[in-house]
């Protein structure tokens, strides 16, 4: 270990992230160990990571599970107990190093992990109401935490966990610093990502995921959003409700025109999720006629 570094291992999952990776790596240069987990990038991601002193590990996705972050948690030879997970389009603030170093000096203050809030850059400025606050558990003792598995089947949504959260065994706390998230450098990127994410959302709905009691997240805010998602599935006009949630409930209107565009785009995202779930149900094989007749008898008896 380098005595001038902080005893934290970093995981950064990437695929063709040459545009974002230098900024991300520079924000955690204080960490003693950095793993860049790559999915056969064809740009300069590997060269950039290597030049910054990171260890590059290749991940081969089987199409279902495990995804990249959970695979890394299970397989990488970490030097340190504490790990921090960042996506390549995320940036830790300068104050993070001192805060994390102080926490580790107190052995994590008896915590198994820490949530960090994120703010989103959208159309050239930070959103201060839409999707804010946005808490994610990213700093934790690696032997005590794993990402939840919410979907069983293939989703064609990518090989990296996006909406899944880390579940840890033990108490959690919150960091004071906030992470910067440059997820949407353009509307084009937003649409491309959410086209993939809606595949995941549709599969989750068809599989009736996010049942009451799924997971064991130690965040009341995240649990509330989960309950809201379960409840909303029973309602009509979900795209309109999604718009109203982001624009009015989250006070996206205070973000000006950017808040309106952000809310409208999420309504489109919700519509794609609804439509893709309907398509998946139509593509499911019909039950054999004998089975349908048996089911009808059972329903009749039950009535």
C-alpha positions in Angstrom: 0.0 0.0 0.0 1.1 3.5 -0.8 1.2 5.4 2.6 -0.1 8.6 0.9 -3.2 6.8 -0.4 -6.4 6.0 1.4 -7.1 2.3 2.1 -10.1 2.0 -0.3 -10.5 -0.2 -3.3 -12.4 1.3 -6.3 -14.5 -0.5 -8.8 -15.3 1.3 -12.1 -17.3 -0.8 -14.7 -16.8 0.4 -18.3 -17.4 -0.3 -21.9 -16.2 2.3 -24.4 -16.0 5.0 -21.8 -12.9 6.9 -23.0 -14.8 10.2 -23.0 -15.8 9.9 -19.3 -13.0 7.8 -17.7 -10.2 10.4 -17.3 -12.6 12.6 -15.3 -13.8 9.7 -13.1 -10.3 8.3 -12.4 -8.9 11.8 -11.5 -11.6 12.2 -8.9 -10.5 9.0 -7.0 -6.7 9.4 -7.5 -6.5 9.3 -3.7 -7.5 5.6 -3.5 -4.9 3.0 -3.0 -6.4 0.5 -5.4 -8.5 1.0 -8.5 -10.1 -1.8 -10.6 -11.5 -0.9 -14.0 -13.8 -3.8 -15.0 -14.1 -3.7 -18.8 -16.4 -5.4 -21.3 -14.1 -5.6 -24.3 -14.0 -1.9 -25.1 -13.0 -0.9 -28.6 -12.0 2.6 -27.8 -9.1 3.9 -25.6 -10.7 3.0 -22.3 -8.1 0.3 -21.4 -5.1 2.5 -22.3 -6.5 5.4 -20.3 -7.1 3.2 -17.2 -3.7 1.6 -17.4 -2.0 5.0 -17.8 -3.7 6.2 -14.6 -2.4 3.2 -12.7 -5.6 1.3 -12.5 -5.8 -2.5 -12.9 -7.9 -3.6 -15.9 -10.0 -6.8 -15.6 -12.1 -8.1 -18.5 -15.7 -9.3 -17.9 -17.6 -11.7 -20.1 -21.3 -11.4 -19.7 -23.5 -14.5 -20.1 -26.6 -12.5 -21.0 -28.4 -13.0 -17.7 -26.5 -13.1 -14.4 -24.2 -12.1 -12.7 -23.9 -8.6 -14.0 -20.6 -6.7 -13.9 -20.6 -5.2 -10.4 -21.7 -8.3 -8.6 -19.2 -10.4 -10.6 -16.5 -8.0 -9.5 -17.5 -8.2 -5.9 -17.3 -11.9 -6.0 -14.0 -12.3 -8.0 -11.6 -9.4 -7.6 -8.7 -9.8 -5.2 -9.3 -6.7 -3.1 -6.5 -5.4 -0.9 -8.9 -3.5 1.3 -12.1 -4.2 3.2 -13.8 -1.0 2.1 -14.7 -0.5 -1.5 -16.3 2.4 -3.5 -18.2 1.7 -6.7 -18.4 4.4 -9.4 -19.8 4.4 -12.9 -17.5 6.0 -15.4 -19.8 9.0 -15.8 -19.8 9.7 -12.1 -17.3 12.0 -10.3 -16.5 12.1 -6.6 -16.0 15.7 -5.2 -12.7 16.9 -3.7 -14.1 16.7 -0.2 -14.8 13.0 -0.5 -11.2 11.9 0.3 -11.0 13.6 3.7 -14.5 12.5 4.7 -13.8 8.8 3.7 -10.4 8.8 5.3 -11.9 10.1 8.6 -14.6 7.5 8.5 -12.1 4.7 8.0 -10.0 6.0 10.8 -13.0 5.3 13.1 -13.5 1.9 11.4 -16.5 3.1 9.6 -18.2 4.3 12.8 -19.7 0.9 13.2 -21.4 0.9 9.8 -21.4 -1.7 7.1 -21.9 0.9 4.3 -22.6 4.4 3.4 -25.1 6.0 1.0 -24.1 9.0 -1.2 -26.4 11.5 -2.8 -26.1 12.2 -6.5 -26.9 15.2 -8.6 -27.6 15.0 -12.3 -26.2 17.2 -15.1 -28.9 17.7 -17.7 -28.9 20.1 -20.7 -25.9 22.0 -19.4 -26.8 22.5 -15.7 -27.4 20.6 -12.5 -30.9 19.5 -11.6 -31.7 20.6 -8.1 -35.2 19.1 -7.8 -35.9 16.6 -10.6 -34.4 13.2 -9.4 -32.8 15.0 -6.5 -32.0 13.8 -3.9 -30.9 10.4 -5.4 -29.3 8.2 -2.8 -27.1 5.1 -3.7 -25.2 2.8 -1.4 -21.7 2.9 -2.9 -19.1 2.8 -0.1 -19.3 -0.5 1.9 -17.4 -3.4 3.3 -17.1 -5.7 0.3 -17.7 -9.0 2.3 -21.0 -7.6 3.6 -22.6 -6.3 0.5 -23.9 -7.5 -2.9 -26.3 -6.1 -5.5 -29.8 -7.4 -5.4 -31.1 -9.5 -8.2 -34.6 -8.3 -9.2 -34.9 -9.8 -12.7 -34.4 -13.5 -13.6 -34.6 -13.5 -17.4 -32.6 -11.8 -20.1 -33.4 -8.2 -20.6 -31.1 -6.9 -23.4 -30.4 -3.9 -21.1 -26.7 -4.2 -20.8 -24.3 -6.0 -18.6 -24.1 -3.5 -15.8 -26.4 -3.1 -12.8 -28.4 0.2 -13.2 -31.6 0.1 -11.0 -30.4 -2.6 -8.6 -29.1 -1.5 -5.2 -26.5 -2.9 -2.9 -27.8 -4.8 0.1 -25.5 -5.0 3.1 -25.5 -7.0 6.3 -25.4 -4.3 9.0 -26.2 -0.7 9.7 -25.7 2.1 7.1 -25.0 5.8 7.2 -24.8 8.7 4.8 -21.9 10.6 3.4 -22.0 14.4 3.5 -20.4 14.9 0.1 -22.4 14.6 -3.1 -21.5 12.8 -6.3 -21.7 14.4 -9.7 -23.5 12.3 -12.3 -22.9 13.2 -16.0 -25.3 10.5 -17.2 -27.0 12.5 -20.0 -24.6 14.6 -22.0 -27.3 14.8 -24.7 -30.9 14.0 -25.3 -29.7 11.4 -27.8 -27.8 9.6 -25.0 -30.8 9.8 -22.7 -33.0 8.1 -25.3 -30.5 5.4 -26.1 -30.0 4.5 -22.4 -33.7 4.6 -21.5 -34.6 2.5 -24.5 -32.3 -0.2 -22.9 -33.5 0.5 -19.4 -37.2 0.1 -20.4 -36.3 -3.5 -21.5 -35.3 -4.2 -17.9 -38.4 -2.4 -16.5 -40.7 -4.5 -18.8 -39.1 -7.7 -17.8 -39.4 -6.7 -14.1 -43.1 -6.0 -14.5 -43.8 -9.3 -16.4 -42.0 -11.3 -13.8 -44.0 -9.3 -11.1 -40.8 -8.1 -9.5 -40.5 -5.7 -6.6 -43.0 -7.5 -4.5 -43.5 -6.3 -0.9 -40.5 -7.5 1.1 -38.1 -7.8 -1.9 -34.6 -6.9 -0.8 -33.7 -5.3 2.5 -32.7 -1.8 1.6 -31.6 0.4 4.4 -33.0 3.6 2.9 -36.5 4.9 3.6 -36.4 7.1 0.4 -35.5 4.2 -1.9 -38.1 1.9 -0.2 -40.7 4.6 -0.7 -39.9 4.8 -4.5 -40.2 1.0 -4.6 -43.6 1.0 -2.9 -44.7 3.8 -5.3 -43.6 1.7 -8.3 -45.5 -1.4 -7.1 -48.7 0.7 -6.5 -48.5 2.6 -9.8 -48.6 -0.7 -11.8 -52.3 -1.0 -10.9 -53.1 2.5 -12.3 -54.0 3.7 -15.8 -52.2 6.5 -17.5 -48.8 5.6 -16.0 -46.8 7.8 -18.4 -48.9 10.9 -17.3 -48.4 9.9 -13.7 -44.7 9.6 -14.2 -44.6 13.1 -15.7 -46.6 14.5 -12.8 -44.4 12.8 -10.2 -41.2 14.3 -11.6 -42.6 17.7 -12.6 -44.9 18.4 -9.6 -44.1 16.0 -6.7 -40.4 16.3 -7.1 -40.9 20.0 -8.0 -39.2 19.6 -11.4 -40.9 22.8 -12.5 -38.4 24.7 -10.3 -35.7 23.5 -12.7 -37.3 25.6 -15.4 -37.5 24.3 -19.0 -34.9 21.6 -18.2 -37.2 20.2 -15.6 -40.1 20.1 -18.0 -38.0 18.3 -20.7 -36.7 15.9 -18.1 -40.2 15.0 -16.8 -41.5 14.6 -20.4 -38.7 12.3 -21.3 -39.4 10.1 -18.3 -43.1 9.9 -19.3 -41.9 8.6 -22.7 -39.6 6.1 -20.8 -42.6 5.0 -18.7 -44.7 4.5 -21.9 -41.9 2.4 -23.5 -41.8 0.2 -20.3 -45.6 -0.3 -20.4 -45.7 -1.1 -24.1 -42.8 -3.5 -23.9 -44.3 -5.3 -21.0 -47.5 -5.7 -23.0 -45.5 -7.0 -26.0 -43.8 -9.6 -23.7 -47.1 -10.9 -22.4 -48.4 -11.3 -25.9 -45.3 -13.2 -26.9 -45.7 -15.7 -24.0 -46.8 -19.1 -25.2 -50.5 -19.8 -24.6 -51.4 -22.5 -22.1 -52.5 -25.9 -23.7 -56.2 -26.2 -24.2 -56.4 -28.9 -21.5 -54.6 -26.8 -19.1 -56.9 -23.8 -19.8 -59.9 -26.0 -19.2 -58.4 -27.3 -15.9 -57.7 -23.7 -14.8 -61.3 -22.8 -15.7 -62.6 -25.6 -13.5 -60.4 -24.6 -10.6 -61.6 -21.0 -10.9 -65.2 -22.2 -11.0 -64.7 -24.3 -7.9 -63.0 -21.5 -6.2 -65.8 -19.1 -7.0 
